[in-house]
Amino acid sequence: MQHLAVKAASTATDRGEFSAIAAAYSVDRQRERIEPGAFRRTIAAWRERGREIPLHWNHSAAAKDIIGTVDPASMHEEPNVGLHVRGRLDIEDSEVAREAWRSMKANSVALSFGFLTVASHEDGEVKVLDEVDLFEITITSAPANPDTRILSTKAAEGAGTARSAYDLILATLADTEPKGIEEMSIAEHRKAIEALTKDIDTRPAPRIVSFEC
């Protein structure tokens, strides 16, 4: 069994979704290099199976450490870059996934993948992986290849800015029509603050439906 780790080129949304370069074509710290096209057959095989690729924490096969999935339909090889993937963490059902998501947002973890070598050759001191059979993708804190980068980030559907959410909360608590902070009078602000502190032990806490990362 082999594992190849690369520095995280990922970002997570508040739905646990991320995009990443899971493998780069440059020579890594283990003196291995992936040949462009090495993933072609394994991508096709995963798509034909019709199931998601398991997303692990630090290559652990324990049930609690299988923290999400990667969509095979999203996998493709970016010319001169590496393997592009999109996946999702089970942040609603897994504490490990939530911790991994927090680390991904901080860009402090890495991506890795488990694979079997189908074909390879030596190029001087470098082992070139001509074809690999990928069986899992992992979030890890031990990168091997630094040649990756953040691809994209987005907010949840329907999310506004944090300030817009605050505007709406203030207006709702003040029993006024929703409006921006600038549009509210001093009296309305005072009423909103009073509403926030009045009966604090008995009234339900205000619930923010969504927010932007």
Secondary structure, 3 states (H helix, E strand, C coil): CEEEEEECCCEECCCCEEEEEEEECCCCCCCEEECCCCCHHHHHHHHHHCCCEEEEECCCCCHHHEEEEECHHHCEEECCCEEEEEEEECCCCCHHHHHHHHHHHCCCCEEEEEEEEEEEEEECCEEEEEEEEEEEEEEECCCCCCCCCCCCCCCCCCCCCHHHHHHHHHHHHCCCCCCCHHHCCHHHHHHHHHHHHCCCCCCCCCCCCCCCC
